[in-house]
Amino acid sequence: MKIWLAALILGLLFLGLGIGYYATRLYDKSVIKGFITTLLAIIVPFFIFIGFIYFYGLYNHGYPLQFKW
């Protein structure tokens, strides 16, 4: 596995962790805001990673789902 891919995955994990940490601070003010922010901590890094795989596949030979680990 390439080092930049591992760095991207770790970066996205830390992004989710940071958003989740912010969500725990929002739970004291509003449960709904904290819950929505917790969902964003899961959804945002996932879609960034899926988008990266898609555009990286388009960049390599034009096949969006052809991603070589």
C-alpha positions as CSV (number, residue, x, y, z in Angstrom):
1,M,0.0,0.0,0.0
2,K,1.3,3.4,-0.8
3,I,2.3,5.8,1.9
4,W,0.1,8.6,0.6
5,L,-3.0,6.4,0.7
6,A,-2.3,5.5,4.4
7,A,-1.7,9.2,5.1
8,L,-5.0,10.1,3.4
9,I,-6.9,7.5,5.5
10,L,-5.3,8.7,8.7
11,G,-6.1,12.3,7.9
12,L,-9.7,11.4,7.3
13,L,-9.8,9.5,10.5
14,F,-8.5,12.5,12.4
15,L,-11.0,14.8,10.6
16,G,-13.8,12.6,11.8
17,L,-12.3,12.5,15.3
18,G,-12.1,16.3,15.4
19,I,-15.7,16.7,14.2
20,G,-16.8,14.1,16.8
21,Y,-14.9,16.0,19.5
22,Y,-16.7,19.2,18.6
23,A,-20.0,17.2,18.6
24,T,-19.5,16.2,22.2
25,R,-19.2,19.9,23.1
26,L,-22.5,20.6,21.3
27,Y,-24.4,17.9,23.3
28,D,-24.3,20.2,26.4
29,K,-26.1,22.9,24.5
30,S,-28.5,20.9,22.3
31,V,-28.9,17.2,21.8
32,I,-30.1,17.6,18.2
33,K,-27.1,19.7,17.1
34,G,-24.8,17.2,18.8
35,F,-26.5,14.3,17.1
36,I,-26.3,15.9,13.6
37,T,-22.7,16.8,14.1
38,T,-21.9,13.3,15.2
39,L,-23.5,12.1,11.9
40,L,-21.4,14.6,10.0
41,A,-18.3,13.1,11.7
42,I,-19.1,9.8,10.0
43,I,-20.5,11.0,6.7
44,V,-18.0,13.8,5.7
45,P,-14.8,11.7,5.8
46,F,-16.5,8.8,4.2
47,F,-17.7,10.8,1.2
48,I,-14.3,12.5,0.9
49,F,-12.7,9.1,0.6
50,I,-15.2,7.8,-1.9
51,G,-14.9,11.0,-3.9
52,F,-11.1,10.6,-3.9
53,I,-11.3,7.0,-5.2
54,Y,-13.7,8.1,-7.9
55,F,-11.6,11.0,-9.2
56,Y,-8.4,9.1,-8.8
57,G,-9.9,6.4,-11.0
58,L,-11.0,8.9,-13.6
59,Y,-7.4,10.3,-13.6
60,N,-6.0,6.8,-14.2
61,H,-7.2,5.4,-17.5
62,G,-10.7,6.9,-17.2
63,Y,-12.3,4.1,-15.2
64,P,-13.7,5.6,-11.9
65,L,-13.9,2.3,-10.1
66,Q,-10.5,0.9,-11.1
67,F,-8.5,1.7,-8.0
68,K,-5.4,-0.4,-7.4
69,W,-4.5,-0.7,-3.8
